[in-house]
Amino acid sequence: MDTRSGKWALAPPAVFVVAAAMLLAGCSFNLAIPGVNQPPPATLSAPDINAGWNSIAGALSYDGRQPPYRLYPDGPLVKLINNAAARDVSWAELMAFVRSDATDLNAYLPDRYMCGGFALDLHNAAEAAGIRAAWVAIDFIGESVGHAATAFQTTDRGLVVIDDTSSYSSGGQALGEGENHSYDKVAYIIIGRDYGVIPLEAAGSPLYNDYLAYLEQFRVFDEKRQAYEREAAAYEAELAGRTRLKEPEYSYFMSWHKRLQAMKEELNELGESLGSYYWESLGVVSEVKIYW
């Protein structure tokens, strides 16, 4: 183009990653029979981090008993459908099953289909597929609303908890480019610590240390996102709405635009590594009960 008439100025590249945190919805399921007698549970031991074997220290595990909970206020009781031939599977087998299952795509319906229903449906689907599963009740310090998830005892990684609840209550978009098609999450639980989840596609193990590393990765991502937004705002302010520029100003803005493009590409790469969504914690875990 003739430089006397100027060259087209470039708008800053759009970044497709956002730091909007998705909020899991808690569940107001309640005891079906307050104070109902349960058989003596087993108390789980601590995980073996060196061996990569997960557990939840202090969690209570009940074998062969139905959970004494309702699926939602005044709703039906949780009813597990177990398969006597179901077996424990490996981490890889479990991940493949969860990816293939569509429970996470169900709509969250307050006071109708809540986390207890998601946990139950995933449990029953797994058992029907020959995979031994458990329904998990999770309580939080200072909260009257609890949560539910589904547990599996894998042959190579120990206890794995899957959170399939699809609800989130904050506005926002997925991390990274593309449309999200999954709300599958690996849950990370230590009694006395924040309840955490990582999108299934970004989870490498069930150990809580992996969740802490994920939080640090998100912190770095968020810092870089804010830096990009500041730089893009400065670019737009200096460009001041002009659409044609002459040299040497055109080359100056073109160089700046390339830097923004590189920042955008780095952010999108980091966003993809974090998975489809970043989910806020529901709170500090006070008690965990597992029903096989």
C-alpha positions in Angstrom: 0.0 0.0 0.0 1.2 3.6 -0.7 2.7 4.9 2.6 1.4 8.4 1.7 -2.1 7.2 2.3 -1.0 5.2 5.3 -1.2 1.5 6.2 -3.9 -0.3 8.1 -3.4 -0.3 11.8 -4.0 -3.6 13.6 -6.2 -4.1 16.6 -4.7 -6.0 19.5 -5.2 -9.8 19.2 -8.1 -11.1 21.2 -7.2 -13.4 24.0 -9.4 -16.4 24.4 -8.5 -17.2 28.0 -10.3 -15.7 31.0 -9.8 -15.9 34.7 -13.5 -16.1 35.5 -13.8 -18.7 38.3 -16.5 -21.2 38.0 -18.3 -22.0 41.2 -19.5 -25.5 42.0 -23.0 -25.6 43.4 -23.3 -27.2 46.8 -26.2 -29.6 47.6 -28.7 -29.3 50.3 -29.3 -33.0 50.6 -30.3 -34.1 54.1 -30.2 -37.2 56.2 -33.1 -39.5 55.4 -33.3 -40.6 59.0 -31.3 -38.3 61.3 -29.3 -40.4 63.7 -29.8 -43.6 61.7 -27.6 -46.4 62.9 -24.8 -47.4 60.6 -22.5 -50.4 60.7 -19.0 -49.6 62.1 -17.2 -47.9 59.3 -13.5 -48.3 58.4 -11.4 -45.2 58.8 -9.1 -44.5 55.9 -5.4 -44.0 56.4 -3.2 -41.3 54.9 -2.1 -41.4 51.3 1.3 -42.8 50.4 2.7 -39.9 48.4 6.0 -41.5 47.5 4.2 -44.5 46.0 1.6 -42.3 44.3 -1.2 -44.0 46.2 -4.1 -41.8 47.2 -6.4 -41.9 50.2 -8.3 -39.5 52.4 -7.0 -39.7 56.0 -9.9 -39.9 58.5 -12.6 -40.5 55.9 -15.2 -43.0 57.0 -15.9 -45.9 54.6 -19.1 -48.0 54.7 -19.3 -51.3 52.8 -22.5 -52.7 51.5 -24.8 -50.1 52.9 -27.1 -47.5 51.3 -26.3 -43.9 52.1 -28.9 -42.4 54.6 -29.4 -39.3 52.4 -32.0 -37.8 50.2 -31.1 -36.6 46.7 -32.5 -33.2 47.4 -34.8 -31.6 50.0 -37.8 -33.9 50.6 -36.7 -35.9 47.6 -36.2 -39.7 47.2 -33.5 -41.6 49.0 -30.1 -42.2 47.4 -30.3 -45.8 46.1 -27.1 -47.3 44.9 -27.4 -50.1 42.3 -24.4 -52.3 42.8 -23.0 -55.0 40.6 -21.6 -58.1 42.4 -19.2 -58.6 39.4 -17.9 -55.1 39.4 -14.1 -54.7 39.9 -11.5 -52.1 40.6 -9.8 -50.7 37.5 -6.6 -48.8 36.7 -6.4 -45.0 36.6 -6.2 -45.1 32.8 -9.3 -47.4 32.6 -11.2 -45.1 35.0 -10.3 -42.0 33.0 -11.5 -43.6 29.8 -14.8 -44.6 31.4 -15.5 -41.2 32.8 -14.7 -39.5 29.5 -17.1 -41.8 27.8 -19.9 -41.3 30.3 -22.3 -38.4 29.8 -23.5 -37.8 33.3 -21.6 -34.5 33.6 -23.7 -33.1 30.7 -26.9 -33.4 32.6 -28.6 -30.1 33.6 -28.2 -29.0 37.2 -31.8 -28.3 38.6 -31.9 -26.7 42.0 -33.9 -28.7 44.5 -34.5 -31.3 41.8 -31.4 -32.7 40.3 -28.3 -31.7 42.3 -24.9 -33.0 43.1 -26.3 -36.1 44.8 -28.1 -37.1 41.6 -24.9 -36.6 39.5 -22.9 -38.7 42.0 -25.6 -41.4 42.0 -26.0 -41.6 38.3 -22.2 -41.8 37.7 -22.0 -44.5 40.4 -24.8 -46.6 38.9 -23.4 -46.2 35.4 -20.0 -47.3 36.5 -21.3 -50.4 38.3 -23.4 -51.3 35.3 -20.1 -51.1 33.3 -18.4 -53.5 35.7 -16.5 -50.8 37.6 -16.8 -50.8 41.4 -17.9 -47.3 42.7 -19.0 -45.5 45.8 -21.2 -42.5 46.6 -19.4 -39.9 48.7 -20.9 -37.3 51.1 -18.7 -34.3 51.8 -19.3 -31.7 54.6 -17.6 -28.3 55.0 -16.6 -26.4 58.0 -19.1 -23.7 58.9 -21.5 -24.7 56.1 -24.9 -26.3 56.3 -24.8 -27.3 52.7 -22.7 -30.3 51.7 -21.6 -31.9 48.5 -21.6 -35.3 46.9 -19.3 -37.1 44.4 -18.3 -40.6 43.2 -15.3 -42.6 44.4 -13.3 -45.4 42.8 -10.6 -47.5 44.2 -8.1 -47.8 41.4 -5.5 -50.6 41.2 -2.5 -48.3 40.6 -3.4 -44.9 42.1 -5.6 -45.7 45.1 -8.7 -43.7 45.8 -10.0 -41.4 43.1 -12.9 -39.1 43.6 -14.8 -37.8 40.5 -17.0 -34.7 40.7 -19.4 -34.6 37.8 -21.7 -31.8 38.9 -22.2 -29.5 36.0 -23.4 -26.4 37.8 -21.5 -23.1 38.0 -22.9 -19.8 39.3 -20.5 -17.2 38.0 -20.5 -15.8 34.5 -17.6 -16.4 32.3 -16.1 -18.5 29.5 -13.9 -21.6 29.2 -10.2 -21.4 29.6 -8.5 -21.7 26.3 -10.0 -21.7 22.8 -12.8 -23.9 21.7 -16.1 -24.9 23.1 -16.2 -27.0 26.3 -17.9 -30.3 26.1 -17.2 -31.8 29.5 -17.7 -31.0 33.2 -15.8 -34.1 34.4 -13.5 -33.2 37.3 -11.1 -35.1 39.6 -11.7 -34.0 43.2 -8.9 -33.5 45.7 -9.8 -33.9 49.3 -7.9 -33.6 52.6 -10.0 -33.1 55.8 -9.2 -29.7 57.1 -8.1 -28.3 53.7 -9.9 -26.7 50.8 -12.0 -29.0 48.5 -10.4 -28.8 45.1 -11.1 -30.0 41.6 -9.2 -30.1 38.4 -10.9 -30.7 35.0 -10.4 -34.3 33.9 -8.3 -33.5 30.9 -5.8 -31.6 33.0 -5.6 -34.0 36.0 -2.4 -36.2 36.1 -3.0 -37.9 39.4 -5.4 -38.0 42.4 -2.8 -36.7 44.9 -3.6 -33.4 46.7 -0.1 -32.1 45.9 -1.1 -32.1 42.2 -4.0 -29.8 43.1 -1.6 -27.4 44.9 0.6 -27.4 41.8 -2.4 -26.6 39.7 -3.3 -23.7 41.9 0.2 -22.3 41.4 -0.1 -22.8 37.6 -3.4 -20.9 37.6 -1.8 -18.0 39.7 0.9 -17.7 37.0 -1.7 -17.7 34.3 -3.7 -15.1 36.0 -0.7 -12.8 36.4 0.1 -13.1 32.7 -3.5 -12.5 31.8 -3.6 -9.3 33.7 -0.3 -8.2 32.2 -1.7 -8.9 28.7 -4.8 -6.9 29.4 -2.7 -3.9 30.6 -0.5 -4.1 27.5 -3.5 -4.4 25.2 -5.2 -1.4 26.9 -2.0 0.7 26.5 -1.8 -0.3 22.8 -5.4 0.8 22.2 -5.0 4.0 24.1 -1.9 5.0 22.1 -3.4 4.0 18.8 -6.3 6.2 19.8 -8.8 4.7 17.3 -6.7 5.4 14.2 -7.1 2.9 11.4 -4.3 4.1 9.1 -0.7 4.9 10.0 2.4 6.2 8.2 6.0 5.1 8.7 7.8 5.0 11.1 4.7 4.8 13.3 3.3 1.9 11.4 6.3 -0.3 12.1 6.3 0.7 15.7 2.7 -0.4 16.2 3.3 -3.6 14.1 6.2 -4.6 16.4 4.0 -3.9 19.4 1.1 -6.0 17.9 3.5 -8.9 17.4 4.5 -8.8 21.0 0.8 -8.9 22.0 0.2 -11.8 19.6 3.0 -13.7 21.3 1.6 -13.0 24.8 -1.9 -14.1 23.6 -0.4 -17.4 22.2 1.4 -18.1 25.5 -1.9 -17.4 27.5 -3.9 -19.7 25.3 -1.3 -22.4 25.7 -1.4 -22.0 29.5 -5.2 -21.9 29.5 -5.4 -25.1 27.6 -3.1 -26.8 30.1 -5.4 -25.8 32.9 -8.4 -27.6 31.3 -11.8 -26.4 30.4 -12.7 -24.4 33.5 -11.1 -23.2 36.7 -13.4 -24.1 39.5 -13.4 -22.3 42.9 -13.4 -24.4 46.1 -16.6 -25.1 47.9 -14.9 -24.7 51.3 -12.8 -26.5 53.8 -13.7 -30.1 54.2 -14.8 -31.2 57.7 -16.0 -34.8 57.1 -16.1 -37.4 54.4 -18.3 -40.5 54.3 -17.9 -43.1 51.5 -20.6 -45.7 50.7 -19.6 -48.7 48.6 
